[in-house]
Amino acid sequence: MAVADATRFTRLFDYRPYPKQRQFHALGATKRERLLMAGNQQGKTFAGGAEMAMHLTGLYPEWWTGLRFTHPIQAWVAGITNEQVRDTAQATLFGKEGQIGEGLIPADRIEDYTWAKGISNFLDTMQVRHVAGGRSLLNFKSYTQGREKWQGPPIDFVWCDEEPPSELYGEALARTTGTGGSTMITFTPLLGPTEIVCWFFPRPNAPHRALVQMTIDDAEHIPAWRRAEEIAKFAPHEREARVMGIPMLGSGRVFADVTEASIVVEPDAIGPIPRYWPRICGQDFGWDHPNAVAWMAWNRDSDTIYVYDEHRASEEIVAVHADAIRSRGTWIPCAWPHDGLVHDKGSGVQLAQQYRAKGVRMLPEHAQFPNGSNGLEAGIQEILDRMKSGRWKVLRTCTGWLEEFRMYHRKEGKIVKLRDDLISASRYGLMCLRYARTEEVRRVTDLRDAGYDPLEVLQ
C-alpha cells in the first residue's frame, strides 16, 4: 500500500481546535490523566488524534500550551475492538483503507508500519519520524485483547479512544509510571456511572486528573440551525449522553423525566432576589464526603423555589463552613439533618450546637416535614413534583448542584447516596420551608438614625 504524496496532505497543520478542545490539550501540561467526555460526532476523536500526531512527530503549532515531548516516544492507541480502532483512531491518524498518509500524521513522517495478523487492514505498529531525530513507535491495542496483551515495556503516552475497562486502564497507568508519561481518554459516556467515569465526573477524584466536557453547543462544525434536528434523532434517555456528554443513567436516573434546560435559569432572569421572598438554607454535614450548603429563595406568589447559591467543601472544620454560611446572611435560617444531634467525641458538643456557637442561625430541631416525618423518598418526590410543574428552579451559577442532578440515580430501585451532598442539603431546606424568613429591615423612626442632620440644610 503506497504512502500518500507528502505535499498533498496537511490536516495536522490545519487543525484549529474549538475552545473546549484547546482547554483539553492545555491541561496536558499539568495533568497526567485527562478525559474528554463529549457527545457523538462532536470532535473528541479528532482532537485525540491531533494531539497524538503532534507527540509522535514533535510538530507542535505555535498556539500549543499542552504536554510536549522533545524526543521520540513509545505510545499506544486503544479502543474497544480491533475493527473499531481501525475505523476510527487508525483512520484519523493515518487515513482510511487504501489511503495511508491521508490522516493527521503527515505522509512524509511515516517511516514504516506492520499489519496485525488475521485482521484485515488493521495496523499492529507504526514508526513515525520525530523532528528531534529518531523514530516514535506507536502500537495499536484493543480492549478485547485482554490484560496480558496490555502488559509490557514502559510507555510515554496512551490514548484510549472509547471508555476502557478499569483493569485495562490500570495497566495503561502502570506502563506510564516509569516514564512519568500521560494518558488521554476520549469517549461518549454511554455506559453510565462506571468506575472510570466516577474517577473524573462530576469532578476528578485526584489532583493529577482532569475532565473536559463538550456538548453539541461546543461543536462549531454543527450549525446552530441543525442542532435541534440532531438532538431529536436520539431516544430521550440517550440524549444527555449523546448530545451533552453526560453519563447515561437511563431508567435508573432519579430525575429522568426532567431536562436540565427546564429547571435552569440565568441569574439575570430574576435579578436581585426580592426582599419579600423568604429564604432558607439547608446543610448536609460531611468530612471525607463534602459538607454542603444550598441556599433557596421562595417566591410565594407562584410557589416557586429557586436554588440560588451553594457551598461544598471536604475535610474542613466547622469554623470554615460557618464563615461561608454567615457570609450569605446571618439572618437566613439553616435546616440540618438528624446527625447534627451527634455529640463530638472530643468536645462532647452536638454538631448543630457547634454551628450555633459560630453564629449560624440553626433551626431548633433537625429537618422534618410538618407531619414529623423525614423520609428520603418523600423529599425527593416533592422536589420532582416541583420540577415537573415548573416550581423548582436552579441558577446556572450553581454548577455543583447541577453536576449532582445529572448523576443522581438509583441502583436496584434504591437511591444511591453518593455525590448527592447539595441535593440533600436542598432537600432539608425544602422540608423546613415553613421556617423560611425574609430579611429584616430596620425601620428608621428618627431621621437622625439614618444620618440626616437638619442643621446641614441650613448651612
Buried (B, 14 or more C-beta within 10 A) or exposed (E): EEBBEEEEBEBBEEBEBBEBBBBBBBBBEEBBBBBBBBBBBBBBBBBBBBBBBBBBBBBBEEEBEBBEBEEBBBBBBBBBBBBBBBBBBBBBBBBBEEBBBBBBBBBBBBBEBEEBEEBEBBBBEBBBBBEEEBBBBBBBBBBEBEEEBBEBEEBBBBBBBBBBBEEBBEBBBBBBEEBEBBBBBBBBBBBBBBEBBBBBBBEBEEEEBBBBBBBBBBBBEBEEEEBEEBBEEBEEBBBBBBBBBBBBBEEBBBBBEBEBEEBBBEEEEBEEBEEEBBBBBBBBBBEEBBBBBBBBBBBEEEEBBBBBBBBBBEEBEBEEBBBBBBEBBEEBBBBBBEEBEEEEEEEEEBBBBBBBEBEBBBBEBBBBBEEEEBEEEEBBEBBBEBBBEEBBBBBEBBBBBBBBBBBBBBEEEEBBEBBBBBBBBBBBBBBBBEBBEBBEEEEEEEEEEEEEEEEEEEE
